[in-house]
Amino acid sequence: MNSNSALRFLSFLTSVEGRMDLSVGDRGGERSKWKRYKAIAMFAAITLVPSEVIAGCNDDTDALISGKNAFSCPVVLVPPLATAGVVRGPDACAKEGGRMDSNRGQGRKHNALDINSAKGTAVLATKPGLIAVSRNWDPDHKGTNMGEVVIIDHEDGDYSVYGHLDARSVKEGACVKVGQKIGTVGYTGNGACLEKNGLSPHLHFAIIRAAKAGLANPKNGPIAATIKNANDWLEFGADFWGNDIVDLGIKNPQPILKNIDRCISE
């Protein structure tokens, strides 16, 4: 099996699981079985993607190691949010708000952090890296997924995701520095619900820690495919990364950003 075969298998499993009757619960462990199969397919995809799938921006190993846990704030603070960015609370579009563990229905978690801001506010690269994805994943304006999105491969195993952007200012394959503008806050994708209800837009921000670089390529990267198709990274992480000593899996951005002066507040 190669990476593309694993991704096709994952897509098939996801479609079958989506047709299961949720009203009867996990009958005979059926849903648990399919979740396990999905996790195995994702693990195979990650393992089989070659590290050289994209060209790198930083070949300084010492710099990559020293910057492993060094993040900066991903959104510029503007009045009236000049003190610190506010994490999205419960609203008409998401009754549990936009925290990492907020429920999104059918047992799914949000797996990211929503930082409220004003439309057009600058969004910044939280670490240096390579622009792996810079695309509109809702070209028909159906109000689905994250709309205008950027994914940065930080080349040390970390990936950062920036969703619902109003505009993107970087191209795929470009190298970016920490703090460089990559787009602006907007209402794209399912963020259109907020605009319709007169609510604040936000930056959908996620951090994923994997074993190597090169996994977010939009052609065959499992990270890009998983985010685009709204699969559950937290579920996958629990199966394969749980207590891994190298700290892999989807990370909660909130405690990371809270340690950055004037980045976010509760």
N, C-alpha and C positions, 0 to 999 in steps of 0.2 A: 504493500500500500504506500502511495506517495502522499504528499501534503494535499494536493487537489482532491484526491480520492477521499481522504479523511474529511475534508470540508464538505464534499458532496454527501457523504454518509451522515455527517452532522446535520446538514440541511434536511435530509430525509427524516431523520429521527425527530427533529424539531417539528416538522409538518405533521407527523403521525401523532406526536404527543399533543399538539394543538387541537387535534380532532377528538381527543378523549373526552368522555362525558364527565365534566367536573362536578356535576350534581351528585354523583354517587361516591365521591371521595376516592381514596386510593384503593380501589377494589383489588383485593388479593395481592397488593404490592405492585400492581401493574405500572403505576406512574413512577414509583421508585426505581423499578427496573429500567424504564426508558431514560430516566435521568442519569442512571449509571452508564448506560450505553452512550448517552450524549457526552458525558465527561470523558469516557474512554476515547471517543472520536476526537474531542478537542485536544486531549493529551497527545494523541498520535499526530495531529496537525502541527502542534507546537514542536514536537520532537523532530519531525521530518522536514520542517522549513529550514533550508540552508542559511547559515549565518551571513553569507555573502549576497543575500537576495537584494540588498541595496548598498549603494556606496556610502561610506561613512563621512562624517564631518570632523570627527575628533579622534585621532589615533594616539593621543597622549594618555596612556594607561594610568599614569599617576594622577593626572587631572580628573579622569573619570572616577577613580576610586575616591579621591578626596571630596568630590562633589556629589557622592552617592545620595546623601541625605540632605543636601543643601537646596532648598526650594525658596523661591520668592513669591510674592503675592501675584496672582494671575489677573487681577483686575485693578484698574486705576480708580482711586477714590475721588469722588466728586460730590459737591454739595447736593442734597442735604446728607449724604453718606460720608462726609469728610472725616469723621472720627474713625469709623471702621465699617466694612461691608457687613450687611445683615444677612444671615442665613434665612432662606425662604421659609416662612411659616405656613400653617394650614390655609388653604384658600379654595375657591370654587372649582379649581382645576385639579387640585391634589389635596385631598382632605387631611393628609398627614404631613404636608409640606415637603421640603426638599432636603432632608437630612440623609445621611448614608443609609440608615436602617428604615426609612419611611416605606410603608407598604405601597405597592403599585398594583395590587390585585393578583388573584390566582397564586398566592403564596410567594410572589416575587418582591424583591426589595429594590430600592432606588439605585443603590450601589454607586452613588456619586453625591456631590454637594452642590446645591443651587445657591449662588450668591446674588442677591438682589442688587440691581444697579439701574442706571438710566439708559435708555436706548441710545446707542452711539458711543457709549463709554469704551475707552480703549481696553482691549484684552491683550495681555502680555505673556510671553513665553516664561514659564516658571523655572525652567532650567535650559541650558543650551542643548542643541540637538539638531536632528534632521526632520524636516516636514515630511512625514510619511503619508499623511492624508490631508488634502485640502479640497473639499468637495461639497456639493449640495446633494444631500441624500433625500430631499423632498422636492424634486424638480417640478412636480405637478401640483405643488401647494395643497396637498391633501391633509396637511396638519399631522403628519406621522413622523416618528423618530426624532432625530436631533436637527434636522434641516441642514443649515450651513454649519459644517463641522471641520475642525482641525485636530489632527492627532500628531503629536511630536514623539519621535523615537529618540530618547536621550542617550542611546548607545551604551548605557551602563546596565541595561536590563529594565530601566524605568520607562514608562510611557505616560504621557499626560493627554487628556481629552478635553476639548473645549467645544461645547455644543450650543445650538440655538443662536448662532452669531447672525448679526444683521449683515455684515460684510466680512470677507476674508481678504487679508492683505499679503498673503504669502502663497507661494506655489509649491507643489509637490517636488521634492528633491532639493529644496533650498536649505541652506544651513542658517540657523538662527542663534542669536546670543540671548543670554538671560535678560529679561526685561524688554526684549524687542517686541514691538507691536505686531500682532498676528491677525487682528481683526477687531470687531466692535460688538458690543452686546446687542442682542436683538430679540425678535419674536418668532424666528423661523421654526419649522417642524411643528411638533405639538405645542411649542410655545405660543402658537397662534391663539390658543384658548385664552391665554392671559390677556392678550391684546383685546380680544373680543369682550372680555369681562372688565376691561379698564384697570387691570392689575399691572404691577411692576414687572418688567422683564428681568431675566437673570442670566448669569453665566452658569451653564451646566459643566461642572469641573470634576474630572475623575483622574485617579492615579492607579496605574497597574504596574506591578513589579513582576517581571518574568525572569527567565534564566539567561536570556541572551537578547541581543539586538536583532532587528530584521523581521519582527513578527507582525508589523502593522502595515506592510505593503498591501495596497488595496486590491492587487491582483490575486495574491495567494496567501496573505497574512491572516492567521486565525484571529488576532486581536481586532483587526479592522472588520472582518466578517462578523464577529460576535457582537461588536458594538452596533454595526449597521442593522443587524437583524434582531437586536434587543434581546439576545440570549442572556442567561443569568450567570455572570462571572462569579458571583459570590458562591453559588451552588457548586460550580466547578472547583473553585478554590477550596471549599470545604472537603471535597472528595480527595483532592490530590495534594493540596498544599497545607492543609490544616495547621499543624505545629512544626512545619518545616524550619530547620535551623537557619536557613538562608533567607527566611522572611519573604517568601514569594506569595503572590496572589493580589487580589484587588485591595487597595489600601483606603483607609478612611482619611480624606483630606482635612477634616475638621481639626483634629489635634495637631496636624502639621502646620496648618495655616494660623492656628491660634497662637503659635509661638513666634509668629512674624508680627512685628510692631504695626499696629493699626491696619491689619489686614481684614480680619473678620471679628464679629462679636456674636454672642449667643442670640 
